[in-house]
Amino acid sequence: ATQGWYPLTGDVVHPDTGKPFDPALAPYAEPEIHQWGVSGNNKYSKRYNFACQMSFSPQVQITLWLLGASIIKAKHQWKEIAILTNGLCGSACSLFASQLQFKEGATVFTYGGIPGHLLDSSAFAGGNVEDFAKFWPSVLYSTLVGDALHKPDTEIGQMLRAPGARQRSYARSLMLPLPTKAIARFNYNMMFVPKLGPKALPREWYIMAAHQHFWEWHATSAGQQDTWTKLYGLYARISAEDWTQVRLRSVSQLQSSGISYGCAENPPVIPFHRERDWDIILYPILFSLALCIFGCCTGCCWLICCKCGCGRKCQRCCPCCFYYCPSLFDSKVVPRENQPYSAMPEEQEEEQEDEEEQEDRVNNNNKNNNNMEEGRDPYLL
């Protein structure tokens, strides 16, 4: 984060413009007051978009493209699309199902649930599932550092110095650990469905029933593929349905429960024109360029190291030259065959130098002895 204190940072954008807030911390510095739930009026941050623009940044798109993925290729316009869920769909899954239903006219099917009760298509909605045991220390440290810098000039600073705060262990102003060994996880960000209007409640306050529900129960597991076969019959029945008629039939049924999806869009009918895919042009160019660079580098190395005799200068850092041009190096340094290249240990180098010095002394002694036998003074030579 470039601004703010954890977890209230300025890494968010305005939901209407898609641009950063001005000032960056406006969502938190200028909170809104809402009466949500039974706790009365409370302060909440302004609405913002979080991380939605990440996949469309040039860096991410280039990375995905190099890995073989393409947002252009992923674009597709369907005539009809259906969603099947058992109500345990949560977090990003809730966002995915809700947005497809209201923005793209998807038909929602559900199964399971409690007999006689409406089943929501998702279990919980929101984002950034946090582990309280890891979350509270970071918030506590941020609060203490911020208070050390700003003293009582902030709302938190005034709460820390309020009468009786110390006797309450600062429970109203500091994030503290749970009093028991209980484990807690929670959603840090609320999720909204824009199609419900600017004054709508967060998504988790609504029960969004499916267009058609199947009163049947199937125990499945994401990690056990053999359990998925239980849903094959359900898939076949959903596929045989006329999804447009399913949505039309659901209007009267849902109205009896006080539910209306009149604000939801219909499936897209605007002609879809795919953008030009440049892969067929760029991939051959990049391949040829890579081949050219590889060839040039290989040729330059061969010319400089092998032909100009500069290989001795890079024997320590170029295993390729060491193996492919062994004639340029001292034969004593070349490793044995079938032995991986590695730098010569210092002890081995010292031993080699000692052997060379001893060999030179032996040669000099032999030469001196020969001169003395011939009657010449070796020291005058």
C-alpha positions as a printed NumPy array, in Angstrom:
array([[  0.   ,   0.   ,   0.   ],
       [  1.216,   3.478,  -0.806],
       [ -1.058,   5.306,   1.629],
       [ -3.004,   4.697,   4.797],
       [ -2.611,   2.268,   7.652],
       [ -3.258,  -1.453,   7.519],
       [ -5.94 ,  -2.583,   6.861],
       [ -7.366,   0.754,   5.658],
       [ -5.196,   1.406,   2.615],
       [ -5.746,   3.367,  -0.566],
       [ -5.461,   0.417,  -2.956],
       [ -9.08 ,   0.712,  -4.111],
       [-10.866,   2.532,  -6.943],
       [-14.17 ,   4.338,  -7.37 ],
       [-16.941,   1.948,  -8.493],
       [-18.398,   4.465, -10.974],
       [-15.221,   5.73 , -12.639],
       [-12.789,   2.885, -12.08 ],
       [-10.158,   5.434, -11.021],
       [ -8.458,   5.952,  -7.631],
       [-10.251,   8.096,  -5.083],
       [ -9.129,  11.675,  -4.549],
       [ -7.955,  11.722,  -1.833],
       [ -6.937,   8.067,  -1.877],
       [ -8.296,   7.36 ,   1.614],
       [-11.7  ,   8.967,   1.02 ],
       [-13.644,   5.678,   1.448],
       [-12.395,   5.435,   5.029],
       [-11.92 ,   9.091,   5.964],
       [-15.463,   9.971,   4.862],
       [-17.567,   7.05 ,   6.138],
       [-21.272,   6.573,   5.582],
       [-23.865,   5.891,   8.296],
       [-26.311,   3.025,   7.76 ],
       [-28.796,   1.201,   9.911],
       [-28.063,  -2.37 ,   8.897],
       [-29.208,  -5.049,  11.276],
       [-30.338,  -4.547,  14.861],
       [-27.31 ,  -2.649,  16.141],
       [-28.562,   0.8  ,  15.13 ],
       [-26.693,   3.372,  13.094],
       [-23.057,   2.491,  12.422],
       [-20.265,   3.859,  10.278],
       [-19.29 ,   2.023,   7.13 ],
       [-16.749,   2.853,   4.459],
       [-17.883,   4.069,   1.072],
       [-18.36 ,   1.542,  -1.692],
       [-15.279,   0.773,  -3.74 ],
       [-13.931,  -1.732,  -6.203],
       [-11.158,  -3.918,  -4.919],
       [ -8.708,  -5.794,  -7.193],
       [-11.248,  -5.968, -10.038],
       [ -8.881,  -4.171, -12.411],
       [ -5.944,  -6.464, -11.664],
       [ -6.571,  -8.986, -14.447],
       [ -6.84 ,  -6.184, -17.007],
       [ -3.511,  -4.527, -16.202],
       [ -0.933,  -4.725, -19.042],
       [  1.556,  -6.601, -16.85 ],
       [ -0.918,  -9.364, -15.987],
       [ -2.197,  -9.618, -19.557],
       [  1.325,  -9.971, -20.941],
       [  2.151, -12.6  , -18.311],
       [ -0.995, -14.561, -19.113],
       [ -0.278, -14.294, -22.83 ],
       [  3.258, -15.64 , -22.384],
       [  1.779, -18.586, -20.464],
       [ -0.602, -19.343, -23.33 ],
       [ -3.71 , -17.634, -21.922],
       [ -5.514, -14.799, -23.643],
       [ -8.378, -12.6  , -22.479],
       [ -9.318, -12.083, -26.14 ],
       [ -9.645, -15.838, -26.683],
       [-11.557, -16.225, -23.42 ],
       [-14.316, -13.858, -24.514],
       [-17.461, -15.67 , -25.532],
       [-21.091, -14.797, -25.941],
       [-23.611, -17.475, -25.072],
       [-27.256, -17.656, -25.934],
       [-28.181, -19.169, -22.576],
       [-26.168, -20.072, -19.496],
       [-27.239, -21.898, -16.33 ],
       [-25.795, -22.115, -12.82 ],
       [-26.255, -25.123, -10.548],
       [-25.465, -24.809,  -6.847],
       [-26.357, -26.556,  -3.589],
       [-26.333, -23.283,  -1.643],
       [-22.798, -23.721,  -0.308],
       [-21.383, -21.399,  -2.951],
       [-19.618, -18.539,  -1.14 ],
       [-17.169, -15.659,  -1.427],
       [-15.971, -15.368,  -5.048],
       [-18.458, -18.086,  -6.029],
       [-21.297, -15.95 ,  -4.648],
       [-20.011, -12.964,  -6.627],
       [-19.741, -15.073,  -9.782],
       [-23.244, -16.559,  -9.529],
       [-24.934, -13.289,  -8.524],
       [-23.3  , -11.234, -11.26 ],
       [-24.089, -13.792, -13.957],
       [-27.723, -13.882, -12.86 ],
       [-28.266, -10.113, -12.751],
       [-25.884,  -8.839, -15.45 ],
       [-25.939, -11.668, -17.996],
       [-29.388, -13.214, -17.539],
       [-28.201, -16.609, -16.29 ],
       [-30.767, -19.177, -15.145],
       [-30.097, -20.446, -11.62 ],
       [-30.847, -23.996, -10.45 ],
       [-30.385, -25.274,  -6.88 ],
       [-30.776, -28.568,  -5.059],
       [-30.822, -29.676,  -1.419],
       [-31.597, -27.336,   1.466],
       [-34.144, -27.542,   4.282],
       [-37.564, -28.794,   3.139],
       [-40.153, -26.032,   3.127],
       [-37.603, -23.182,   3.258],
       [-36.223, -21.015,   0.478],
       [-32.638, -21.816,  -0.398],
       [-30.257, -18.974,  -1.245],
       [-27.979, -19.628,  -4.185],
       [-24.935, -18.791,  -2.028],
       [-23.948, -19.364,   1.582],
       [-22.021, -16.157,   2.24 ],
       [-20.978, -13.19 ,   0.157],
       [-17.957, -10.98 ,   0.558],
       [-14.242, -11.052,   0.083],
       [-10.887, -11.379,   1.773],
       [-11.596, -14.209,   4.156],
       [ -9.336, -13.404,   7.103],
       [ -8.084, -15.59 ,   9.921],
       [ -8.656, -13.66 ,  13.149],
       [ -5.546, -15.128,  14.815],
       [ -3.363, -13.56 ,  12.092],
       [ -5.484, -10.473,  11.542],
       [ -5.654,  -8.951,  15.015],
       [ -1.875,  -8.63 ,  15.647],
       [ -1.352,  -6.717,  12.38 ],
       [ -4.221,  -4.342,  13.16 ],
       [ -2.985,  -3.876,  16.738],
       [  0.56 ,  -2.978,  15.631],
       [ -0.749,  -0.578,  12.992],
       [ -2.91 ,   1.137,  15.602],
       [ -0.042,   1.531,  18.061],
       [  2.346,   2.868,  15.411],
       [ -0.283,   5.303,  14.134],
       [ -1.029,   6.514,  17.642],
       [  2.676,   6.994,  18.379],
       [  2.922,   9.308,  15.37 ],
       [ -0.376,  11.197,  15.605],
       [ -1.105,  11.077,  19.363],
       [ -4.664,  12.251,  20.258],
       [ -5.227,  13.97 ,  16.914],
       [ -7.205,  11.01 ,  15.547],
       [-10.485,   9.41 ,  16.542],
       [ -8.661,   6.266,  17.629],
       [ -6.25 ,   8.363,  19.689],
       [ -9.144,  10.003,  21.509],
       [-10.742,   6.612,  22.21 ],
       [ -7.483,   5.292,  23.644],
       [ -7.362,   8.24 ,  26.063],
       [-11.065,   8.231,  26.99 ],
       [-11.974,   7.861,  30.676],
       [-12.038,   4.221,  31.724],
       [-10.307,   2.966,  28.557],
       [ -7.412,   1.497,  30.494],
       [ -9.708,  -0.288,  32.931],
       [-11.503,  -1.872,  29.935],
       [ -8.125,  -2.996,  28.521],
       [ -8.804,  -0.692,  25.542],
       [-11.377,  -3.215,  24.289],
       [-13.357,  -0.487,  22.476],
       [-10.394,   0.858,  20.525],
       [ -7.832,  -1.932,  20.02 ],
       [ -8.064,  -5.236,  18.183],
       [ -7.422,  -7.841,  20.895],
       [ -7.183, -11.65 ,  20.876],
       [-10.184, -13.805,  21.61 ],
       [-10.645, -14.585,  25.318],
       [-10.789, -18.335,  24.61 ],
       [ -9.079, -20.791,  22.262],
       [-11.892, -20.412,  19.754],
       [-10.996, -20.083,  16.072],
       [-12.693, -17.406,  13.964],
       [-12.602, -16.547,  10.273],
       [-14.555, -13.724,   8.679],
       [-15.154, -11.739,   5.486],
       [-13.413,  -8.392,   5.572],
       [-15.192,  -6.8  ,   2.576],
       [-18.936,  -6.66 ,   1.898],
       [-20.221,  -7.407,  -1.585],
       [-22.941,  -5.478,  -3.407],
       [-24.928,  -6.269,  -6.548],
       [-25.013,  -3.021,  -8.603],
       [-28.212,  -4.069, -10.401],
       [-30.107,  -3.882,  -7.122],
       [-29.601,  -0.121,  -6.992],
       [-27.422,   2.353,  -5.067],
       [-29.447,   2.004,  -1.854],
       [-29.473,  -1.78 ,  -1.806],
       [-28.197,  -3.744,   1.155],
       [-25.072,  -5.904,   0.972],
       [-25.569,  -9.181,  -0.875],
       [-25.549, -11.311,   2.291],
       [-28.735,  -9.598,   3.528],
       [-30.785, -11.114,   0.701],
       [-32.112, -14.599,   0.072],
       [-31.876, -15.006,  -3.689],
       [-33.761, -18.154,  -4.516],
       [-33.133, -20.038,  -7.741],
       [-35.446, -20.   , -10.741],
       [-35.965, -23.727, -10.218],
       [-35.185, -25.896,  -7.206],
       [-34.778, -29.668,  -7.019],
       [-35.75 , -31.279,  -3.732],
       [-33.031, -33.875,  -3.776],
       [-29.772, -34.245,  -1.871],
       [-26.391, -35.422,  -3.132],
       [-23.258, -35.727,  -0.995],
       [-20.343, -34.608,  -3.134],
       [-16.76 , -33.591,  -2.51 ],
       [-14.545, -31.37 ,  -4.629],
       [-11.562, -33.625,  -3.961],
       [-13.321, -36.913,  -4.78 ],
       [-14.238, -37.117,  -8.436],
       [-16.184, -40.35 ,  -8.042],
       [-18.83 , -38.43 ,  -6.065],
       [-19.49 , -36.115,  -9.017],
       [-21.232, -38.901, -10.9  ],
       [-24.232, -38.458,  -8.578],
       [-24.974, -35.161, -10.332],
       [-24.902, -36.508, -13.901],
       [-28.627, -37.239, -13.907],
       [-29.333, -33.734, -12.605],
       [-27.142, -32.244, -15.318],
       [-29.086, -34.158, -17.967],
       [-32.463, -32.922, -16.665],
       [-31.275, -29.308, -16.509],
       [-29.855, -29.537, -20.017],
       [-33.216, -30.814, -21.32 ],
       [-35.084, -27.833, -19.833],
       [-36.023, -24.726, -21.818],
       [-34.16 , -22.195, -19.679],
       [-36.082, -19.226, -21.005],
       [-39.347, -20.873, -19.983],
       [-37.867, -21.76 , -16.594],
       [-37.25 , -18.073, -15.893],
       [-40.738, -17.106, -17.077],
       [-42.43 , -19.806, -14.96 ],
       [-40.48 , -18.727, -11.893],
       [-41.944, -15.189, -11.878],
       [-45.246, -16.111, -10.256],
       [-43.663, -18.692,  -7.947],
       [-41.072, -16.251,  -6.612],
       [-43.587, -13.42 ,  -6.269],
       [-45.567, -15.49 ,  -3.796],
       [-42.447, -15.408,  -1.604],
       [-41.9  , -11.684,  -2.127],
       [-39.068, -12.085,  -4.643],
       [-38.845, -10.279,  -7.967],
       [-35.973, -10.369, -10.429],
       [-37.325,  -7.601, -12.645],
       [-34.01 ,  -5.7  , -12.385],
       [-32.045,  -8.63 , -13.807],
       [-30.849,  -8.439, -17.389],
       [-31.865, -10.872, -20.102],
       [-29.228, -12.948, -21.904],
       [-27.137, -10.764, -24.258],
       [-28.473, -10.389, -27.793],
       [-26.058,  -7.735, -29.125],
       [-23.969,  -9.232, -31.944],
       [-20.568, -10.238, -30.657],
       [-17.505,  -9.308, -32.7  ],
       [-14.302, -10.902, -31.492],
       [-11.223,  -8.724, -31.468],
       [ -8.415,  -9.626, -33.806],
       [ -6.177, -12.323, -32.377],
       [ -2.554, -11.389, -33.041],
       [ -1.122, -14.71 , -31.839],
       [ -0.911, -16.139, -35.356],
       [  1.358, -13.218, -36.297],
       [  3.282, -12.607, -33.067],
       [  4.273, -16.181, -32.243],
       [  6.2  , -16.773, -35.525],
       [  7.915, -13.395, -35.126],
       [  8.935, -14.126, -31.53 ],
       [ 10.128, -17.6  , -32.464],
       [ 12.258, -16.251, -35.304],
       [ 13.614, -13.495, -33.063],
       [ 14.508, -15.949, -30.305],
       [ 16.199, -18.252, -32.831],
       [ 18.174, -15.327, -34.255],
       [ 19.299, -14.142, -30.816],
       [ 20.304, -17.661, -29.808],
       [ 22.246, -18.135, -33.038],
       [ 24.023, -14.8  , -32.718],
       [ 24.98 , -15.425, -29.106],
       [ 26.23 , -18.912, -29.896],
       [ 28.268, -17.626, -32.854],
       [ 29.775, -14.784, -30.849],
       [ 30.773, -17.121, -28.027],
       [ 32.346, -19.541, -30.467],
       [ 34.257, -16.748, -32.244],
       [ 35.473, -15.004, -29.088],
       [ 36.25 , -18.034, -26.942],
       [ 37.289, -20.672, -29.431],
       [ 38.886, -18.658, -32.238],
       [ 40.38 , -15.718, -30.38 ],
       [ 41.626, -17.798, -27.443],
       [ 39.823, -15.8  , -24.773],
       [ 38.342, -18.858, -23.157],
       [ 40.747, -18.789, -20.251],
       [ 39.063, -15.65 , -18.995],
       [ 35.69 , -17.285, -18.571],
       [ 36.595, -20.808, -17.493],
       [ 35.227, -20.138, -14.027],
       [ 31.828, -18.856, -15.152],
       [ 31.151, -20.598, -18.473],
       [ 30.715, -24.378, -18.204],
       [ 29.768, -24.494, -21.902],
       [ 33.182, -23.176, -22.982],
       [ 34.848, -25.409, -20.424],
       [ 33.283, -28.523, -21.926],
       [ 33.129, -27.675, -25.612],
       [ 36.567, -26.025, -25.881],
       [ 38.734, -28.092, -23.503],
       [ 41.842, -27.442, -25.61 ],
       [ 41.909, -23.839, -24.424],
       [ 42.379, -24.835, -20.796],
       [ 45.16 , -26.517, -18.893],
       [ 44.659, -30.244, -19.124],
       [ 45.164, -30.53 , -15.402],
       [ 42.106, -28.429, -14.76 ],
       [ 39.762, -30.307, -17.098],
       [ 37.573, -32.619, -15.045],
       [ 37.422, -36.32 , -15.733],
       [ 34.899, -37.654, -18.222],
       [ 31.358, -38.165, -17.022],
       [ 32.075, -35.882, -14.063],
       [ 29.949, -32.716, -13.741],
       [ 31.783, -29.42 , -14.034],
       [ 32.505, -27.664, -10.788],
       [ 34.942, -25.113,  -9.509],
       [ 38.213, -26.647,  -8.249],
       [ 38.346, -26.626,  -4.435],
       [ 40.955, -24.408,  -2.851],
       [ 42.675, -27.405,  -1.207],
       [ 43.035, -29.065,  -4.612],
       [ 44.463, -25.882,  -6.104],
       [ 47.013, -25.606,  -3.289],
       [ 47.988, -29.241,  -3.724],
       [ 48.403, -28.689,  -7.467],
       [ 50.598, -25.621,  -6.884],
       [ 52.725, -27.54 ,  -4.365],
       [ 53.193, -30.357,  -6.861],
       [ 54.228, -27.912,  -9.59 ],
       [ 56.727, -26.191,  -7.245],
       [ 58.15 , -29.536,  -6.172],
       [ 58.455, -30.621,  -9.811],
       [ 60.255, -27.361, -10.653],
       [ 62.719, -27.89 ,  -7.768],
       [ 63.413, -31.439,  -8.891],
       [ 64.072, -30.253, -12.453],
       [ 66.415, -27.501, -11.216],
       [ 68.331, -29.949,  -8.997],
       [ 68.744, -32.372, -11.884],
       [ 69.969, -29.572, -14.11 ],
       [ 72.49 , -28.425, -11.465],
       [ 73.784, -31.941, -10.991],
       [ 74.35 , -32.31 , -14.722],
       [ 76.28 , -29.058, -14.855],
       [ 78.498, -30.051, -11.943],
       [ 79.307, -33.353, -13.595],
       [ 80.419, -31.474, -16.694],
       [ 82.679, -29.233, -14.596],
       [ 80.687, -26.076, -14.978],
       [ 79.619, -23.825, -12.129],
       [ 75.792, -23.798, -12.151],
       [ 75.682, -20.395, -10.515],
       [ 77.606, -18.763, -13.401],
       [ 75.143, -19.933, -16.032]])
